[in-house]
Amino acid sequence: MGFLDDAKDAAEATGKKVGEWADDTKERVSDKVDEVQADAEVKKAEADRDRVHAKNDYKEKLRED
């Protein structure tokens, strides 16, 4: 019976380790998705800022003439 108990314990430990690995991988993927989304939001905000600056510069040049 000792051998079967040892095999059962080893299988349980392996299953636990695989479960932890899966959870860690899920977290890493979720973190990366959040990072990519944040970067996209920043790029959109920068593009909007640049658009507004260009519009305001154009309007200012029209006033100068």
C-alpha positions, 0 to 999 in steps of 0.5 A: 500500500505504501507505493500506491499512497506515494504515487497518489501523493505525487499525482496530487502534488503534480495536479496542484502544481499544474493548477498553479501554473495555469492560474499564473499563466492566466494572470500573466495573459490578463496583465498583458491584455491590460497593458496593451489596452492602456497603451492603446488608450494613451496613443489615442489620447496623444493623437487627439491632443495632436489633432487639437493642437493642429486645429488650434494652430491652423485657426491661429494662423487664419487670425494672423492674416 
